[in-house]
Amino acid sequence: MEITIHEVAAAERKPRPDGTALGFGQLFTDHMFVMPYDAVKGGWHDPEVRPYTNFSLDPAAMVFHYGQAIFEGLKAYRGGNGAVHLFRPTANLARMNISASRLCMPALPLETALAGLKALVRSDADWVPSAPGATLYIRPTMVATEAALGVRPAKQYLFFIIMSPVGAYYPEGFNPVKIYVTDQYVRAVPGGVGAAKAAGNYAASIRAAEEAKKQGFTQVLWLDACERRYVEEVGTMNIFFVIGDEVITPPLSGSILPGITRDSALRLIRDWGYPVVERPISIDEVLEAGGRDTLKEAFGTGTAAVISPVGALHYQGRDCVINGGKTGALSQRLFDELQAIQYGRARDPYGWVETL
């Protein structure tokens, strides 16, 4: 499909923010990409880059009533030579189609969706920050727009992409975070939608996250829904532990989001010669390793934070301080290497980066 581009006049564009004082997800660029879907009229049609504006949706739009909403998150990086780099955009869009399939939503035409994403980034290329550590966060989203009541797949959808210049996701930046382990709430169940990046998953996580925040913790570590023993993931990240000489991360069992950064980190760790195991690991095993001083480090992986070292876990009134509360060697190496690849400072042997 041909993509129509309607750009904002230069005199009407928003002022560019200070790249050294960005929060996360508070400011939005001049343009957006939109592509509607209508099952009766032949599917996806009329893709366009247009000025960032409000949507008008019928109060009966099915997204409001039955929750058909999915999204993705990726970033654009400003290289040292001024070029703009995208990190694994095709993988994100392919994962979005997996989420769409689980929620009975239409598959995106990947070639058009990727072309639209790149056209949008080009239109707002001067929004990609050049300040160290700052990036342009990209949020592809799909929602059901058909006006109808009745539990069934909608016949009309809207796919759109918006973008926001961002700084560090966590206030701590790359410093170790404190994680609260909950056994009261669960994120996902086997056979559910935990492996999909569905909006409802995040709505269901807010209560636990808010309670953890009130107690001074950065995020929540979720346990499995059946036994509430086995580690699954953090609210915004997949989780890794270094116990002894082994790197351990929970397997993708259907209730864990298959992170793009998780996959990238696994590739690097294995190529560096570390023994890596994807297996169930209980919170008791983690805490016992902490008590024996064999828990060398823990870290999370995700688009927003890239690599986030974990300095402490809190579970059932007990604190487990990891590596003296300091960043571990593997966490630091992963962060440095991924950032170097993403910003174009290092060779990319995996073909992960696309330069615009």
N, C-alpha and C positions, 0 to 999 in steps of 0.2 A: 504494500500500500504506500502511496505517496503521502508524505508528511507535509502538511501546510504549516507555515511559520508566520505568526503575527507578532512582531516584536514591539515592545513599548518604545515610544519615541524617546530619544536621548534626554530631552529636557524634562521628561516626566518620570525618569527612573529614580528609585529610592537612593538616599545617601548611603554610601558604603560604611559599614561599622568599623570601629577600631579592632583590628585583628588580634590585638594583645589582650582584649577585655571581653572576649566572647563567652557567653554561657553555653547552654546546650538546648537547641530547639526553641529559641525565643524569637529569632529573626528569620525572615523568609525572603527569598530572592524575587526578582521582578517577574519571572515567568513560571509556568507550569506546563506539563504535558498532559493531555487528556485524550482518551480513546474510548468511546462508548461501544456497548455490545447490545444487540437486539436479536434474540433467537428467531423471531418471526421475519425480520428484515435481512437475514443473511449473516448475522454474526458481528464480528468486529468491523468498525467502519470509521471514517473521518478522523484519523489521528492528526493532532495538531499541537504545536507549541503556541501558547497564547499568554496574555498577561495574567498574572496571579490575581484571581478574583474569587469571590464567594460562589458556592454552588446554590442552586435552588432545587430542593427535593420535596416531593409530596410527603405530607405527614404519614401516609401509608406506605412509604418506601420500605421494602422488606428488610433492609439492613437494620432499621430501628426496632423491628419486632422479632426477627428470627436470627439476627447476628451473623449473616453472611458477610464477613469482613476479614480480609487478610492483608498483610503488608510485608515489606522487606526493608532492609537497611544496608546501605553501602556508602562509600565515601569517594570523593575526588580529592586528589592531593596536588599541591603546587610543587613541582620539581625545582631544583636549584637553577636550572636554565630557563625557568618560566613556563615550561610545558606543564600541561594538566594530565594527570594519570588517574585511571580507574583501576580498582583492584577487584578482579574476578567478577565483573558485572554479569557475565553469562551464567555463572554458577548461582548467583542470587535470583536471576529471573527463572532459571530452571527449578530452583527450590520453590519459588512462588507457584509454579505450575503443580508441584506436588501438593502444596497447601490447597490450591484450587480444587484439585481432584478430590481431596478428602472432604471438602465442604460443598461438593457438587456445584462448583462454579466453573465457568468455561476456561479452557486453557488459553493462555496468551500466545499469539503468534510471535515467537521469540525474536525473529529477525526484525520485525517492525517495532517491537517493544524496545529492543536494544538500540535500534536506530533513533527512536524517539528519545530515549534516555540521553544518548550522545548529542542529539540536536539541542536538547534542553541545556545540557552542560555547556555547549558551545555558546548558546545565546546568553548565558549568565557566567561566562568564563571569568569575568573580572570580579566575581563574588568568591572565587576560590582563594582563601586567605594565603598569604605568604609568610605570616608570622610562624615561628617554630611551634610545632605541635598542633596548629590549627588546621582544620580541614573543612570541606563542604560536604555536609551530610545529605544523603539522597534517600528519599522515602517513597518508593513505589507502593501503591495501595489499590485494592479492588474492593468495591462495595456493591451490594444488590440495590438497584434503584427502582425496580418495578413497583408500582403502587397497587398492592393487593394484600389481602389478609388470607392466611391459610398456610399451613406448614408444608412447604414444598420448595424445590429450587426455583429461584426467580428466573424470569425470562429476559430481564434487562439488567445490565451491570455498567459500572463506570470504572475504568482503570485510569489512574492519574499518578503523576509524579510531582512532588514538591521538594524543595531543597532549602537547607538552612546552614549558614556558616557557623561552625561550632569550635569550642575549645575542648578541654578535658571533660569527660563524662562525669567522673567522680570528683568531688571537691579535693580529694587527696592527690589528684593527678596520678602519677605513676607510683606514689608511695603505697605501702601495704594497707589494705582495707581490713576492717573487722566485720566478720560475717556471723549472723545469728542463724543457728540451725533449728528449724521448727519441726516439731512432731505433732503439733496441733492441727495445722492446715496442710493440705496437699495441693500440688499444682496440676497433676495429670494422672490418669489411670490407664492401665493397659487396655487397648482397644478404643481409647478416647482420641482426642485431637492434640495431644502433647507434642507430637512430631510436626505439627503444622504451625506456621506462624500466624495464628488466628488471633484477632483482636480480643476475643473473649478470654483467652488464656491470661492476658495481661490484666484485664479487669478483675479476674478471680484472684490475682496475686497481690492486689493493692493492700488489702486488709493486713496481711502478714507483714508486708513491707513497711507499712506505716507504724505498726506496733514495734517492729525492730528498730526503726528510725528513732522512735521516742526513747528507746533504751540506749541510744548512742551507736547503733550498728549501721553499716553502710548498706548491706543487702541481706537477703534471706537465702539460705541453702536449703533446698527442698529434698525430702526423703521420699522413698517410694510410697505409693498409696496403700499397698496391701499390708505390708508388715511394718512400715514406717521405721525401717532400719537401714535400708540401702540408699546411698547417696545418689542423687540424680543430677541436678544442675542448680546454679544460682539463678536469681530472677532475670538477670540480663547476660548471663555468661554460662558456658560450659566450664566444668571444673576438672583440674588435674592435681594429682598428688605425687610427690617424689618420696618414695619410701625405700630406704636402703639405696640400692643402685638402680631401682626400677621406677619407671614413670607409669602411673596408673590413672586411667580415666574411665568413667562408667560407659558401658556399651550403648549403642543406639538401639534400644529395645522397643521403641515405638512410643514411649512417653517422654522422650528427650528430643529437643530440637537439634537437628544435624547442622551444627554451626559451620559456616564457611571458614571462619578463623580457626575453629577447632581442627578442621581438616587440614588447613595450612600448617598449623603448629605440629600436628602429627607427622606430616611429611618432612618437615625440617628436623624434628627430633629423631626420627628414624634414620634420616640421611646423615645425621651427626653421630650415629652409632650407639645411641642410648637404647637399652632394652625397654620396649613399650608394650603395655598390656591394656587391652580394652576388656574390662571384666567388672562384674558387680563388686562393690566394696562397701562395707557397712560403716556407719558412723563410729561404731565401737572399735572396728579395726583401725580407723584413722586416729581415734583418741588413744588407743593402746600404743600405736606407733609413736604418737607424740610423747607419751609417758616414758617410752624406752629411748627417746631421742633418735629414733630411726626415721621420723617424719622430717625430712630435710627442708622441704618447701611445699607450698601449695599456690596455685595461681588459676585465674579464670581467663577464658578467651572469648572475645566477642567483638563485633564490628565497632561498637561505641568506644570501648576502652582499649581495644586491641589485646593487650596482655595486662592483667591486673593482679599483682602479687597479693596473697592473702597473709596477713600478719597474725591473725588470731581467729579462732572459732569459739563460739559460745553455745553450749548444749546442756540443757537440763541443769542450769545453775553452775556449770563448770566451764572454765576458760582453758583453752588449749593454745598457748602461744607458739607460733611456728617460726623457726629460725631466728629466735630472739626478737621477733617482730620486724625483721629486716627483709629486704628484697633478696631472693635467692639467686644463685648464679644462672640457673637455667631460665628463670623468668626474665632476668635482665638480658640474656643473650637472645631469647626469642623476641622480646620487645625491640631490641636494637636491630635485629636482622629483618623482621617484618617491616618496621618503619623504613629501613634503608631501601628495601625493595619497593615499598609503596610510594616513597617519595622519589624513586629513581636514582638513589645514591649508590645502589649496589646492583650487581648483575642479577637478572631474573632468569634462572635456568628452567623455571617451571611454566613460563608463558602466562603468568598470572596478571601482569600489568598490561593495560591497553592505553596507549598514549594518544591524546586527541590533537 
